[in-house]
Amino acid sequence: MKNFDRTKIVGRLSKGLVDLSIQLDQEQQEKLIDYLFLLNKWNAVYNLTAVREPEKMVVQHLLDSLALAPDIKDAKHVLDVGSGGGLPGMVLAIACPETKFSLIDKVQKKGAFLNQVKAELGLLNVSVYTGSVESLEVDQLFDVITSRAFSDLKNFINLSSHLLGQGGSFIAMKGTVPLEEMEALPDGYVIEAVNPVLVPGLDAQRHLLFIKREQRI
């Protein structure tokens, strides 16, 4: 692929991992680059992302998604709602192979892409669902439910709350702090933390919002 300079991408990813203090082995880094290659390839037909340059994809997709990795290191089952092209779920699945990830998107072509990535990269810890999250039924509830660009906080929680296990957390990936969305949270949910995230090479604000069910006395 003409615009896919693997050497430059390897360098950008390696530096970004150091800046994030995230350690991934050689195989994991290669899988991340293979994922990016597939995303770039399929994007030409399926329009999976507005970002067209692979080096920018490293920052805006890989490093941005990986910034969440330290906060899910103890999670066993993670759901990525509105996963689209696999962000952040597919990236995190490569970085956290001991954690099971479920990715859901209602768009058929995006589900087809996610299944292709799962097959080509041999990601045994990934399950892909196509459909609406409010209709999703699973045998085991999730201890983390995350979303990068799915909806506002109220909608995100209302549509997926039936899938959150006891003591579990919602982790919403946002740009600037969404004060109006925070004030409109559904009853019974509280924001535990709003953590700023510095994504190497990204000149934009990023925040992680941690939301839990209110403890009843």
C-alpha positions in Angstrom: 0.0 0.0 0.0 1.6 3.2 -1.2 0.9 5.5 1.8 1.7 2.9 4.4 5.3 3.4 5.5 5.7 0.6 8.0 9.1 1.8 9.2 7.8 5.3 10.1 4.7 3.8 11.8 6.9 1.4 13.9 8.9 4.4 15.1 5.9 6.5 15.9 4.2 3.7 17.8 7.4 2.7 19.7 8.0 6.3 20.9 4.3 6.7 21.8 4.4 3.6 24.0 7.4 4.9 25.8 5.7 8.2 26.4 2.6 6.4 27.7 4.7 4.1 29.9 3.1 1.1 28.3 5.1 -2.0 27.6 4.1 -4.3 24.8 6.1 -7.1 23.3 7.2 -7.3 19.7 4.3 -9.5 18.7 1.8 -7.1 20.2 3.3 -4.2 18.4 3.3 -6.0 15.1 -0.4 -6.9 15.6 -1.2 -3.3 16.3 0.5 -2.3 13.0 -1.2 -5.1 11.2 -4.5 -3.9 12.5 -3.7 -0.4 11.4 -2.8 -1.7 7.9 -6.2 -3.4 7.7 -8.0 -0.3 9.0 -6.3 1.8 6.3 -7.0 -0.8 3.6 -10.7 -1.3 4.4 -11.2 2.4 5.0 -11.0 3.1 1.3 -14.2 1.2 0.7 -16.0 1.1 4.0 -15.2 4.6 5.3 -14.4 3.4 8.8 -12.6 6.6 9.9 -12.2 10.2 8.7 -8.4 9.9 9.4 -6.7 8.9 6.2 -3.0 9.1 6.9 -1.6 6.0 8.7 0.9 8.1 10.8 -1.9 10.2 12.1 -3.9 7.0 12.8 -1.1 5.9 15.1 -1.7 8.9 17.3 -5.4 9.4 16.9 -6.4 5.8 17.0 -3.7 3.5 18.5 -2.2 5.8 21.2 -5.5 7.4 22.0 -7.1 4.0 22.6 -4.0 2.6 24.5 -4.3 5.5 26.9 -7.2 3.6 28.5 -5.1 0.4 29.0 -3.8 1.1 32.5 -7.3 1.6 33.8 -8.6 -1.7 32.6 -5.6 -3.9 33.6 -7.7 -5.7 36.3 -10.8 -6.1 34.2 -11.9 -9.6 33.1 -14.7 -8.7 30.7 -14.9 -5.5 28.7 -17.6 -4.2 26.4 -16.8 -1.6 23.7 -20.1 0.0 22.7 -20.3 1.5 19.2 -16.9 0.1 18.4 -16.9 1.2 14.7 -13.5 0.2 13.3 -12.5 -1.3 16.6 -11.7 1.7 18.7 -10.8 1.3 21.5 -11.8 -2.4 21.8 -9.7 -4.0 19.1 -6.6 -2.0 20.1 -7.1 -2.9 23.8 -7.6 -6.5 23.0 -4.2 -6.7 21.4 -2.6 -4.8 24.4 -4.5 -6.8 27.1 -4.6 -10.5 25.8 -5.7 -11.9 29.2 -8.9 -9.8 29.1 -12.0 -10.8 27.1 -13.4 -8.0 24.9 -16.8 -7.8 23.3 -17.2 -5.3 20.5 -20.6 -4.2 19.3 -21.7 -1.9 16.4 -25.0 -1.8 14.6 -23.5 -1.2 11.2 -23.1 -4.5 9.3 -20.0 -3.5 7.3 -18.2 -2.5 10.5 -19.0 -5.8 12.1 -17.7 -7.5 9.0 -14.4 -5.6 9.3 -14.1 -6.4 13.0 -14.6 -10.1 12.3 -12.0 -9.9 9.5 -9.5 -8.3 11.9 -10.3 -10.9 14.6 -9.6 -13.8 12.1 -6.5 -12.4 10.5 -4.8 -11.4 13.7 -6.0 -14.6 15.6 -7.5 -12.6 18.5 -9.1 -15.4 20.6 -10.1 -12.9 23.3 -12.5 -10.9 21.0 -16.2 -11.4 20.4 -18.0 -9.3 17.8 -21.7 -8.5 17.9 -23.7 -6.7 15.2 -26.8 -4.9 16.3 -28.1 -2.4 18.9 -26.6 -2.6 22.3 -29.9 -2.3 24.0 -30.9 -5.6 22.4 -27.7 -7.4 23.3 -28.0 -10.4 25.7 -25.0 -12.1 27.2 -24.4 -15.0 29.6 -21.8 -13.0 31.6 -22.1 -9.3 32.5 -19.2 -6.9 32.0 -17.1 -5.3 34.7 -16.2 -2.5 32.3 -18.3 -0.9 29.6 -16.5 1.7 27.5 -17.2 3.9 24.5 -15.1 6.3 22.5 -17.6 8.0 20.2 -20.9 6.3 20.7 -23.3 8.9 22.3 -23.8 11.3 25.1 -23.4 9.9 28.7 -27.1 9.6 29.4 -27.8 7.6 26.3 -24.7 5.5 26.7 -25.7 4.5 30.2 -29.4 4.0 29.5 -28.8 1.8 26.5 -26.2 -0.5 28.1 -26.8 -0.5 31.8 -28.4 -3.9 31.7 -25.0 -5.3 30.7 -23.0 -3.9 33.6 -22.1 -6.4 36.3 -22.2 -5.8 40.1 -19.5 -3.3 41.0 -18.7 -2.6 37.4 -17.8 0.7 35.9 -18.6 2.7 32.8 -15.5 4.4 31.3 -16.4 7.0 28.7 -13.7 8.4 26.5 -14.3 12.1 25.9 -12.5 15.1 24.5 -13.2 18.2 26.6 -15.0 17.7 29.9 -18.7 17.3 29.0 -20.2 19.3 31.9 -23.8 19.4 30.4 -23.7 15.6 29.9 -22.4 15.1 33.4 -25.3 17.1 34.8 -27.8 15.0 32.9 -26.7 11.5 34.1 -29.5 9.0 34.7 -30.7 8.7 38.3 -28.8 6.1 40.2 -25.4 6.8 38.6 -22.5 8.9 39.9 -19.2 10.1 38.4 -16.4 8.7 40.4 -13.6 10.5 38.6 -12.7 12.6 35.6 -9.1 12.0 34.6 -7.3 14.0 32.0 -5.2 11.9 29.6 -2.1 13.1 27.7 -1.9 11.3 24.3 1.6 11.7 22.8 1.5 13.7 19.6 -2.2 14.7 20.0 -2.9 18.4 20.3 -6.3 18.1 21.8 -7.9 17.4 25.2 -8.8 13.9 26.2 -10.6 12.8 29.4 -11.7 9.5 30.9 -15.0 9.6 32.8 -15.5 6.8 35.4 -19.1 6.2 36.3 -20.7 3.7 38.7 -24.0 2.8 40.1 -24.9 4.8 43.2 -24.4 2.7 46.4 -27.8 2.2 48.2 -27.7 2.2 52.0 
